[in-house]
Amino acid sequence: MHQAVPDPIIDAFMSLLAEKRFEAITLPEIATRANLSLGELREGADGKLAILGAFMRRIDRAVLDEIEPGDAGGDSHRDRLFDVLMRRFDRLAAYRRSIAHLGESCRRDPALALAVNAAALPSARYMLATAGIGSDGMRGIARTEGLALLMAKVSAVWVDDTDPDQSRTMSALDRALSRAEGWDQRLGRVERTLCGIARRFSSRRSSPRPSTVREAPPAGAGDVPA
């Protein structure tokens, strides 16, 4: 279960992240910026990654709350996902510099990049759900992982896209979704093939085998005549 981090701590951390990279921020700095003692900060957050995860959940909630049931109309799953992700970038606009610094830190530190990717998986799962796309099973896991990576890649374009129409971001997102759609279709074919093989294997194992036990000969059949 995730930790409920108070908003003042999230705001303090994100304001510091707008000024410097992730690894340069210290816990005492966060406490000072939030007007808390270090003990009070410990009570409210386990660490910087926990605060970052809480920020992601806050953005998720803002995006999910503004989408009413039936908003998508007759749009395709891909179009709905495009809309959801652009809404997410709109919500992140006030934190553009913070996201840029986080991206720089991830490129310098592979371990941090893996941790941030893991923190982004729940967000990806909910963005898929909002677009009506499943995230269960082998294919769903691949979709979730792929979307988390896709969001990180498009974010690298978005942080430098200052045009009001966000044309570069939309173009990058459109291309990324097209590639992802192709991979998803190929994965679907692989999944169906594997399921078919598994069903055939299961049916062979469950079918009765021919009996190898010899029937006893009729009584007296093997007796020597007197």
N, C-alpha and C positions, 0 to 999 in steps of 0.2 A: 504493500500500500504506500502511495506517495505521500510526501510530507506537505502539509498545507503551510506554505511560506507566506507570511504577511506581505501585503502590497508595498509598504515602505521599504522593506528589504529588497524586493524585486526592483523597485524604482531606483534605489541607491546603487545597486549593482549595475543596472543598465546604463545609468548616467556615467558611472566610472568606465564602463566598457566603451562608451562613446569617446572617451579621452585616451584610452590606452588598450593594449592587447590583453587578452584573457589572463595570460601567465604573469602579467605585471601587477595585477590587482591582488591586494592582500585582504585577509579577513578583517584586520583592524581598520583598514580604510573603509570597507563596507559598513562596519559598525559606526564609524565616525560620520559617514555621509548620511546614514539612516538615523542619526541622533540616538544611538543605542550603545549600551556597554557591550563588551565582547561576550559577556555571559548572556545578555539578552539576545544577542545575535545567535549564539549557540542554541538557545531555546527555540528560536524561530527557523533556523536552517542548518542542515548538516554540512553544507559547504557550497562552493561556487557552482558545481554541477547541479546540485539540488535546486539552487536559485534559478539557474538557467532552465531547468526542467519546468519549474513553476511558471516562468515567463512564457514558455511554449504553451503550457496548458491555458494560460490567460488569453493568448492569441487564438488558440483553438476555440475557446468558449465564445470569444467575440465573433469569430467567423460563423460558427455553428448557430449562434443565436440570431444572426441576421438573415439566415436562409429559412424561409417559410416552406412547409410541405407543399409540394406541387409547383415550386418556383421554376423547376427545370422544364415543365411542360413536356413537349415531345422531343426534346433535345436528346442526342446520343449520350452514352456514358462518357465518351471522350470530351464532348462539348461541355458537359456538366463539370467534369474534373478541371477543365481549363478555366471555367468560371470560378470554381471554388478556390483554385490556386491564385488566380489574379486578385480575388477578394482578400486572400491571405497577404499578398504583397501590399495591398492597399493598407491593411491594418498594421503592417510592419514599417510603413513609410516613416513614421516618427523615430524609428530606431535604425535607420539606414546606416549611420556611422558605426553604431554598435555591432551590427551584423557584419559590416566590412572588417572590423577589427577581429571579430570571432573567426571569420574566414581566414584571415592572415595567420592567426594562431594555429588553426587546424592544419594549414599547409606546412607550418614549421614543425608540428608535433603530431605524428601519426597516431600516437596513443590517445591524444585529445580528440582527434578526428573520429576515431572509433567510438569514443565515449559519447560524443555529440551525436553521431549517427544513431547510436542505441537510444539516446534520449528523444530523437526525432521519430522513432518508429511508431509510438502511439499516435502522434500527430498525423503521420502518413495513413495509419489505419482509419482514423476518423475522417480524413479528407476523402479516402476511397469510399467509405460508407455514405458520406454525404452525396457523393456522385452516383450512388447505387451500385458500386462495384464491390464484390466480395473479397474478403481477405483471409478466408479459411483454406486449409489444406495446403498442399505443396505449391500450387499455383498462387494461392492467396499470400503465402509467405514471400514468394518471389516478387509479387506485386508490391507488397509493403516495403520490402528492402529496396526494390527498384525505385519506388516513388521517393523514399527518403534521400537516395542518392541524386535523383532527378531534381528535387527541390534545392539541394545544396549546389548543384551545378548551375541551375538557372539563377540562383541567388547571386552567384559571382558576376553574372551579367547585370542583374537588377541593381546592385549597389552602385554601379556607375551610370545607370540609365536615369538621367535627370529630366528627360523630356516629359512634359505633362501627359502625353498620350501613351507613354510606356511602350513605344513601338518595338524597341530592341528586346525588351523583356517578353512581350507577347510573341515575337518572332522566334526567340530562343525556346520559349515554352512550347510553342506549336511544333517546332522541329523535334524537341525532346519527346513530346507525347506521341508523335508519329512513329518514332523509333521504338518507344516503349510498347506501342500497340502491336507493332510487328513482332517483337519478342514475345509478347503475351500470346499472340496467336500461335507461334511456333511452340511455345511451352504447352499450350492447350493440346496440340497434336501429340506431343510427347507424353503428356499426362494420360490422354485417352489410350495411347498405345500401351503404356505401362499397366493401366487398369485392365485392358483386355488380356494382356499376358497373365496378370495376377488371377483374373477370373478363370482362365483356361487351366492354369496350374491348380487352382483350388478345386475345380470340378474334377480334375483327374485324381486328385488325392482323395476326394470324397466318394468317387465311384467304387462299387464293390469289386474286389479282385477275385479272379477265378480260384476256386478252392483247390488246394493241392493235397487234401486228405483223401486217401483211397477208401472207397466203400468196402466194407467187410463182405466177403463172398457169402452167398446163401448157405444156410446150414446144411452140412453134408456134402457141399460141392467139392470139397478137397479131400474127402475120406477115400481111403483105398477099399475097393470092394472086398468083402470077405470071401 
